[in-house]
Amino acid sequence: MVGFATFVATVTSVVTLGSGVRQLLSWWREHRAPARAPTSADIDTAKDILAGLVSEQWREETVLRSLGDPEPMPLPWRSTERRELVDHPGIIAKGAVAFPGLPMHIKDMACGFRALPCRRLVILGGPGTGKTTLAVQLLLELLRTREPGERVPVLVSAARWDERVHPRLQDWLAAFLAMDYPALRAEALGPGIPEALAARGELLPVIDGLDELPDHARTDMLRALNRSLCENDELILTCRTEQFAESVDELGDVLTASAVIEPQPMDAVAAADYLEACLPPVPRPAWSQVLHALRTGAAPALAQVTSTSLGLWLVRVTYIATRADPAPLLEYGKGSAAELHDHLCDELIPALVSARPPADGPAQPFRPQHAWTPEQVDRWLTYLCRELSASEVDTRDLAWWHLARHISTWPVRWGSGIAVGAVVALVCAVLGGVPVVGVGFGVLSMLLIVLTTGSWFREAPGHADFHLRGMILGLVKALPAGILVGVLGAVIGWLTGTLLRDPHMGMTAARQVGLLSGIGFVVVLSLVQWVERPATDASARSPRSTWLADRNLTAIRIAGGLAVGVIGAFVVWGTGLSFPVGLACGLVGVLIGLLVGRHHAWLAYNLTVPRLATRGSLPLRAMNFLDDAHRLGLLRTEGPYYQFRHVELQEHLARQLAEKKHRHREPVPLA
């Protein structure tokens, strides 16, 4: 029986081994053979699939934002009159005015775009003028009327392109397709489809939000676009007018062969017609009075507000989408435009939160990922507005690492120091059995945290850069501090060895602990000084990216300190000293890794936000809230900073806050 079992096992092993060898040979042949190039049929099929995916992706967004219900907003756009922002007219449209500035339907806009020889368009405008809305509407219309062989428009955020990683637009588009549309990697389509679509110019990139990048990054992107675009490459780009003008001036050149358009005010009759088309067949009776007043000029404030896409959108979001009684529009519409704006801003946050429920699937660019109540959103945005108003430097840029600057640091530092000291003391006392040593190390750890963390709350975020430059310089700069730490470690080792053993053991411990402390500190500190760089430089593509970059840098520092500490613990323990001494060396290594460096913004953020959450100023998941406020359209990003998307909303919240403070300061009348 044993022989038969052995025989069966042997045969099974041979068969399994043979199968594995066959699979290995097959894999080797496949990878040794040259990859099959996509055929024209493969490319056409992939383009059709991509067009369907993009249409499906933005269909829900059009419903969510009512972009095409009942029809796109008929805003007038015309070619810019700022000659310094646009290329030679003959290159753009053979001397003709491409966009005359008349009220245009989105179908006319698509026809005008297709009539451009190079099909390149820059959409400019101030805050709230509908740049992104127009870009999305144009993308959908181009998809709807796409002819066989035409390029596939895809909308991408400018903040996602790092031209240092992908110097050419085509390389970035290939990486973007592979990440966001994995269906293009299907085996049936053949290999290299995303790369082929980008390299062969089969895409029409619609790059949204150039103004949300830092100044230098905007200029670098324009330079990269001019360097990447071939003669027949197409492009649509959106940006705020002033930021685009600054980048063009810094670059010293325009975006080659691109038409540049800006919005024009909408007349009151067109605005009334649009609002009437958005209403149900039998609207509230008050709507007829509102529309009549708008058409006849009896509501000048309402006419002024609805002359921009932002004002028209505010009216639709707050009154038509919510089916609210429009009587206040008539009342405020006969007053001042500022009062009407304030009223609409009052209703905006509840309307947006109710109209855009959290996405229950993959992340969507215009849907929050978490559930917040309107009261919470209003309260937290008001707090952020208060901190911006108190800023002496910039009242627009909101940085996540600045949250730590608006709160007293001493309670946080002492609380953190006591917590760390207690953990160190408890670990050393319980595992080592020497409470005196544990208490001593605990007190030292507590004081170290309290005294060295004061600068954390004023530091900017950093990121890890592993280029070889600066490695020797970082080592040299770390030597003086390493010598000091080595001397301190020698004193601690001598005291510990003398107390626990004898004077001879004290000298051995001083030598061992001093060398390990000094060398470990130099290694960790030089590593940190070598790799860490400010994250608000060229690497800052978005607030979330800087938050993650500083978190990763913190992990690198802790890992380096832990590695040195573990090695030191085993070496010290191996010399015959007690376990608490070795354990203390390990904990000291972790603390060193935690404390060294010039960038602790992520740690300061995590120490600050819980205190703000207990006060109700911000949620415990503050970054998630900021991201969702961006998706809701309440905030925008510019590089590593958040900003209020609509200045009117920020000013409205600031006025509300000032009024509340004024009411609280008023003396209570005596009875």
Buried (B, 14 or more C-beta within 10 A) or exposed (E): EEEEEEEEEEEEEEEEEEEEEEEEEEEEEEEEEEEEEBEEEBBBBBBEBBBEBBBEBBEEBBEBBBBBEEBBBBBBBBBBEBEEBBBEBEBBBEEEEBBEBEBBEBEBBBEBBEEBBBBBBBBBBBBBBBBBBBBBBBBBBBBEEBEEEBBBBBBBBBBBBBBEEBBBBBBBBBBBBBEBBEEBEEEEBBEBBBBBBBBEBBBBBBBBBBBBBBEBBBBBBBBBBBEBBEEEBBBBBBBBBEBBBBBBEBBEEBBBBBBBBBBBBBBBEBBBBBBBEBBEEEBBEBBEBBBEBBBEEBBBBBBBBBBBBBBBBBBBBBBBBBEBEBBBBBBBBBBEBBEBBBBBBBBBBBBBBEBBEBBEEEEBBBBBBEEBEBEBBBBBBBBBBBBBBEBEEEBEBBBBBBBBBBBEBEEBBBBBBBEBBEEBBBBBBEEBEBBEBBBBBBBBBBEBBBEBBEEBBBBBBBBBBEEEEBBEEBBEBBBEBBBEBBBBBBBBBBBBBBBBBEEEBBBBBBBBBBBBBBBBBBBBBBBBBBBBBBBBBBBBBBBBBBBBBBBBBBEBBBBBBBBBBBBBBEBBBEBEBBBBBBBBBBBBBBBBBBBBBBBBBBBBBEBBBBBBBEEEBBBEBBBBBBBBBBBBBBBBBBBBBBBBBBEBBBBBBBBBBEEEEEEEEEEEEEE
